[in-house]
Amino acid sequence: MLLLASAMMSAVVIDTKASGAQAQTIDYDTFETMFGEPVTSSATGKPQRESELSADTQIITSDQISRMGANTVPGILRMVAGVDVRRYGMIDENVSVRGNDAAGGSHTLVLLNGRQVYQDGYNFMDWGVLPAAIGDIRQIEVVRGPNSALYGFNASGGVINIVTRDPLYESRSFVSVKGGSQNYFGGSLVISHKFSDGFAAKLTVDGMRSKEFSPREAINVTPTVMTFKTALDLRGKITPNIDWLFSASASKERQALWLDFGSYVHTAPTMRSLMTRIDADTSWGLLELKAYSNRYSTENDLAVTAVGENFPINFDYTTTTTVIQASDIIALNNANDIRLGAEYRNTSLAAKSSGQLLGSQIENLAAASATWTWRIAPRLTMTTAFRLDALTIPTRSSRTIYPRVKSDSFQYIEPTFNTKLRYDAVDAGIFGITVARGVQLPPLFDFSPSTMFGPVNFKSNSSLVPATTINVGADYSRRLPKLNANFTLALFAQRTNNMLGTPFATNFTFVPPAQILVSPHNYGRVDDIGGEAKLDGKTHVGLHWSISYAMASVRDLDQSSPINFQRQTPVNSVIGGVDYTRNKFEISAHARWQSHYQDVQANFKTLNLENVMVRNFVTINARIAWNLSKHFVISLNGNQLNAPSIRTTGGIRTQRQIIGVLKADF
């Protein structure tokens, strides 16, 4: 590709100049070998080295992922500064970036190869159905802070983009088998083959089965959890300047899901996805057309004994999201690039209780965006992104209340922006300033018509509006040659107006003698200040080391909500890690300490939410590996080695895990 080739050449000459292909079509392996560091282009569409990125962004490489020995993606993210992970079960984990933590809700957008896997229906991420194998992940890109203008709405707290290996550029196949504590058994099979320069394919199969952590007094805990995921990726080239992708995946799981009102529910979701994309390097710029569809269905069962009565609750729903995106990257001259984009999105939600249709809702969104990169001087660059979202939600009729009640229609037009000024002072380091406006849409469930199921009475709210966040930040990074180390620092302050709660807990009211009223609404203002600092390096004997500190101080001005983001967010965390490789032997260890916070638990005797203090705790993980040959590796991974069990949330206690892994590459 002509534009891609020019990007590679210009990036060698001028650090800040890179213009080229989209994030998921570049040859990551070639770029990383050329520059000696990870590369991404997921935000602006232009290849950028990690050292060129803001300190708000961190790339976790496949080597780092392997050395962590984690069984899940949240297990990897737990060791990233500025990211908080709550583990409510073996595979039930909640991830938040830069505070405003709460169970069952998230302000962090999650993408897989640029495709949204975050669930719009209830604004949360189900990590158990993520259709990817840990060993096939090329890198994980963590972007802290609002990025709605670059990634779309709901990226109001941050973005996590998981990139798997592209079979057109990296044909790597492997099989792995795992087993250990809690009767854990799992494995992965990835078969990747490049049939010719113009066609490649990859098949992924991944799954696990395990006993859940010991529930003790917790109710509705599924004794055995499982996941099973498959994916097929086809890649090809029509001409040297036009390439395409087709991807299909299917996942299912069974687990106990911790809901935001402080109790578990038996759940058995499935997710199916289709995606196609075509990229063309033309005289009009680098064009991309992408379309995908996600279908998420789940069955939830909850048994509640309260006020002397038993309330079995069955609640099923299906969310379908269809997205069409188009973009064009144009190199105007040596100093200016522009990326133009358009998006259409349709999301539908249908909910049932014991087979009865409770109601349905749809939303339609159209958006236009532009990203301008201006190289003001050889060492000074400004990147500005602007996006305008128009959302329409039609009126719908209730299926359970007679005479039938109609919901209100909603129309929103929301602008968002991201601006960054970056100055490379060479030996003095790299300085950056950012300003951003992000938007968080209410979950589609909150727009549903009023309905009733069991003891639950859902009442719609015509005054509901999106939450908006204004963020300002400063960052600094510098190479320290004497220590053979790198130092990064990022500071931020932000204000969120019309804060949205989690789907159920913040909208929950007990009406005696035995009715639960759920009515969504906004919760005023939340202010956050904080930052992250990281120092990492390598000794002369090959020992890699890192230490980082993160702070997120939240001030929640609205005390009326049962979920208080100020109390729910741990203020401080410290993360450290070391890894060492000698010949065929590998050893690594990572530790995280975090300060106290409050979670919630449901008291079904009084039908109230109660605060639960989670005291500060330490988690220590380690991995030992032996490369038996060029193709075989055996390893032993230990999670939470410092204690048999720890209370890390308001749910069941997390327990120590020892997992053995045998991996064969072919």
Buried (B, 14 or more C-beta within 10 A) or exposed (E): BEBBEBBBEBBEEBBBBBBBBBBBBBBBBEBBEBBEEBBBBBBBBBBBBBBBBBBBBBBBBBEBBBBBBBBBBBBBBBBBBBBBBBBBBBBBBBBBBBBBBBBBBBBBBBBBBBBBBBBBBBBBBBBBBBBBBBBBBBBBBBBBBBBBBBBBBBBBBBBBBBBBBBBBBBBBBBBBBBBBBBEBBBBBBBBBEBEEEBBBBBBBBBBBBBBBBEBEEBBBBBEEBBBBBBBBBBBBBEEEBBBBBBBBBBBBBBBBBBBBBBBBBBBBBBBBBBBBBBBBBEEEBBBBBBBBBBBBBBBBBBBBEBBEEEBEBBBBBBBBBBBBBBBBBBBEEEEBBBBBBEBBBBBBBBBBBEEEEBBBBBBBBEBEBBBBBBBBEEBBBBBBBBBBBEBBBBEBEBBBBEEEBEBBEBEBEBEBBBBBBBBBEEEEBBBBBBBBBBBBBBBBBBBBBBBBBBBBBBBBBEEBBBBBBBBBBBBBBBBEEEEEBBBBBBBBBBBBBBBBBBBBBBBBBBEEEBBBBBBBBBBBBBBBBBBBBBBBBBEEEEBBBBBBBBBBBBEBEBEEBBBBBBBBBBBBBBBBBBBBBEEEEBBBBBBBBBBEBBBBBBBBEEBBBBBBEBEEBEBBBBBBBEBEEEEEBBBBBBBBBEBEBBBBBBBBBBBBBBBBBBBBBE
